[in-house]
Amino acid sequence: MAFYGYHQQMQFQAAAMQFAQFGLPPPPDINMLDRDCSGLMSFPEFQELLGCLFHWRNAFFNYDTDRSGHIDAFELNNVIASFGFRLSQLGLQALLQRYSKVINGRPAVAFDDFVACCVRLRALTDAFRRRDPMQNGQAMFNYDEFIQVAMGL
Protein backbone atom coordinates (compact mmCIF):
# COMPACT_ATOMS: atom_id res chain seq x y z
CA MET A 1 0.00 0.00 0.00
CA ALA A 2 1.39 3.38 -0.96
CA PHE A 3 1.10 6.49 1.15
CA TYR A 4 -0.24 9.78 -0.13
CA GLY A 5 -1.81 12.94 1.18
CA TYR A 6 1.17 14.19 3.17
CA HIS A 7 1.39 17.93 2.88
CA GLN A 8 4.94 18.09 4.08
CA GLN A 9 7.80 15.62 3.86
CA MET A 10 8.54 16.14 7.57
CA GLN A 11 4.99 15.08 8.43
CA PHE A 12 5.56 11.79 6.62
CA GLN A 13 8.96 11.28 8.25
CA ALA A 14 7.53 11.87 11.72
CA ALA A 15 4.74 9.38 11.10
CA ALA A 16 7.15 6.82 9.66
CA MET A 17 9.41 7.16 12.71
CA GLN A 18 6.43 6.47 14.99
CA PHE A 19 5.56 3.40 12.95
CA ALA A 20 9.17 2.17 12.96
CA GLN A 21 9.33 2.22 16.75
CA PHE A 22 7.35 -1.01 16.72
CA GLY A 23 10.26 -2.68 14.95
CA LEU A 24 7.85 -4.26 12.50
CA PRO A 25 7.28 -3.98 8.80
CA PRO A 26 3.73 -2.91 8.00
CA PRO A 27 1.38 -5.87 8.43
CA PRO A 28 0.10 -7.19 5.10
CA ASP A 29 -3.49 -6.60 6.15
CA ILE A 30 -3.24 -2.85 6.72
CA ASN A 31 -5.67 -2.54 3.83
CA MET A 32 -8.33 -2.82 6.56
CA LEU A 33 -7.93 0.94 6.98
CA ASP A 34 -8.15 1.77 3.29
CA ARG A 35 -11.61 3.22 3.82
CA ASP A 36 -12.04 4.52 0.27
CA CYS A 37 -10.61 1.31 -1.31
CA SER A 38 -8.14 3.39 -3.31
CA GLY A 39 -5.19 1.09 -2.66
CA LEU A 40 -3.47 4.10 -1.10
CA MET A 41 -3.24 5.15 2.51
CA SER A 42 -4.02 8.77 3.27
CA PHE A 43 -2.54 10.52 6.26
CA PRO A 44 -5.76 10.18 8.32
CA GLU A 45 -5.83 6.45 7.51
CA PHE A 46 -2.18 6.20 8.55
CA GLN A 47 -2.97 8.03 11.80
CA GLU A 48 -5.77 5.54 12.46
CA LEU A 49 -3.35 2.67 11.86
CA LEU A 50 -0.87 4.20 14.31
CA GLY A 51 -3.66 4.58 16.86
CA CYS A 52 -4.54 0.90 16.48
CA LEU A 53 -0.89 -0.12 16.83
CA PHE A 54 -0.43 1.94 20.00
CA HIS A 55 -3.66 0.51 21.44
CA TRP A 56 -2.63 -3.06 20.63
CA ARG A 57 0.87 -2.51 22.02
CA ASN A 58 -0.48 -1.17 25.29
CA ALA A 59 -3.00 -3.99 25.56
CA PHE A 60 -0.35 -6.62 24.83
CA PHE A 61 1.98 -5.38 27.54
CA ASN A 62 -0.87 -4.87 30.02
CA TYR A 63 -2.00 -8.47 29.58
CA ASP A 64 1.50 -9.97 29.46
CA THR A 65 1.20 -10.40 33.22
CA ASP A 66 4.29 -12.54 33.60
CA ARG A 67 6.35 -10.06 31.52
CA SER A 68 7.64 -12.87 29.30
CA GLY A 69 7.31 -10.92 26.05
CA HIS A 70 4.66 -13.41 24.96
CA ILE A 71 1.05 -13.90 25.91
CA ASP A 72 -0.28 -17.35 26.65
CA ALA A 73 -3.74 -18.71 25.85
CA PHE A 74 -5.27 -17.30 29.06
CA GLU A 75 -3.76 -13.85 28.48
CA LEU A 76 -4.77 -13.87 24.80
CA ASN A 77 -8.34 -14.75 25.72
CA ASN A 78 -8.43 -11.90 28.25
CA VAL A 79 -7.01 -9.29 25.89
CA ILE A 80 -9.32 -10.35 23.05
CA ALA A 81 -12.28 -10.14 25.44
CA SER A 82 -11.16 -6.65 26.50
CA PHE A 83 -11.54 -5.62 22.84
CA GLY A 84 -15.15 -6.83 22.92
CA PHE A 85 -14.62 -10.11 21.08
CA ARG A 86 -16.35 -13.12 22.58
CA LEU A 87 -14.70 -16.18 21.11
CA SER A 88 -15.55 -19.78 21.84
CA GLN A 89 -12.82 -22.12 22.99
CA LEU A 90 -12.62 -23.40 19.41
CA GLY A 91 -12.26 -19.84 18.10
CA LEU A 92 -9.46 -19.16 20.57
CA GLN A 93 -7.77 -22.42 19.58
CA ALA A 94 -7.92 -21.36 15.92
CA LEU A 95 -6.15 -18.10 16.78
CA LEU A 96 -3.53 -19.92 18.82
CA GLN A 97 -2.95 -22.44 16.05
CA ARG A 98 -2.34 -19.66 13.54
CA TYR A 99 -0.47 -17.08 15.64
CA SER A 100 1.36 -18.89 18.43
CA LYS A 101 4.61 -20.74 18.78
CA VAL A 102 5.26 -23.44 21.36
CA ILE A 103 7.48 -22.15 24.15
CA ASN A 104 8.20 -24.38 27.14
CA GLY A 105 5.57 -26.80 25.88
CA ARG A 106 2.78 -24.20 25.75
CA PRO A 107 1.41 -21.96 23.00
CA ALA A 108 2.65 -18.38 23.27
CA VAL A 109 1.97 -15.38 21.05
CA ALA A 110 4.74 -12.84 20.43
CA PHE A 111 3.94 -9.15 19.93
CA ASP A 112 4.32 -9.13 16.13
CA ASP A 113 2.06 -12.18 15.82
CA PHE A 114 -0.40 -10.51 18.20
CA VAL A 115 -0.53 -7.45 15.92
CA ALA A 116 -1.15 -9.70 12.90
CA CYS A 117 -3.92 -11.43 14.85
CA CYS A 118 -5.53 -8.12 15.82
CA VAL A 119 -5.35 -6.83 12.24
CA ARG A 120 -7.03 -9.98 10.95
CA LEU A 121 -9.71 -9.99 13.69
CA ARG A 122 -10.54 -6.36 13.02
CA ALA A 123 -10.68 -6.83 9.24
CA LEU A 124 -12.85 -9.95 9.50
CA THR A 125 -15.12 -8.30 12.05
CA ASP A 126 -15.54 -5.19 9.88
CA ALA A 127 -16.37 -7.36 6.84
CA PHE A 128 -18.84 -9.41 8.89
CA ARG A 129 -20.56 -6.33 10.36
CA ARG A 130 -21.11 -4.87 6.89
CA ARG A 131 -23.12 -8.01 6.08
CA ASP A 132 -24.96 -8.15 9.41
CA PRO A 133 -27.55 -5.38 8.99
CA MET A 134 -29.42 -6.29 12.18
CA GLN A 135 -26.13 -6.45 14.15
CA ASN A 136 -27.28 -9.69 15.75
CA GLY A 137 -24.25 -11.82 14.95
CA GLN A 138 -25.69 -13.34 11.79
CA ALA A 139 -24.58 -12.48 8.28
CA MET A 140 -25.47 -13.82 4.87
CA PHE A 141 -22.67 -14.60 2.41
CA ASN A 142 -22.83 -16.43 -0.84
CA TYR A 143 -19.71 -18.37 -1.76
CA ASP A 144 -18.33 -15.68 -4.06
CA GLU A 145 -18.76 -12.97 -1.39
CA PHE A 146 -17.07 -15.20 1.18
CA ILE A 147 -14.09 -15.75 -1.13
CA GLN A 148 -13.85 -11.99 -1.78
CA VAL A 149 -13.81 -11.26 1.95
CA ALA A 150 -11.42 -14.07 2.85
CA MET A 151 -8.98 -13.44 0.02
CA GLY A 152 -9.22 -9.69 0.33
CA LEU A 153 -7.71 -9.75 3.80
Salt bridges, closest charged atoms under 4 A:
ASP29 OD2 - ARG120 NH2 3.13
GLU48 OE2 - ARG35 NH2 2.68
GLU48 OE2 - ARG122 NH2 2.72
ASP72 OD2 - ARG106 NH2 3.87
ASP113 OD2 - LYS101 NZ 2.66
ASP126 OD2 - ARG35 NH1 3.95
ASP126 OD2 - ARG122 NE 3.81
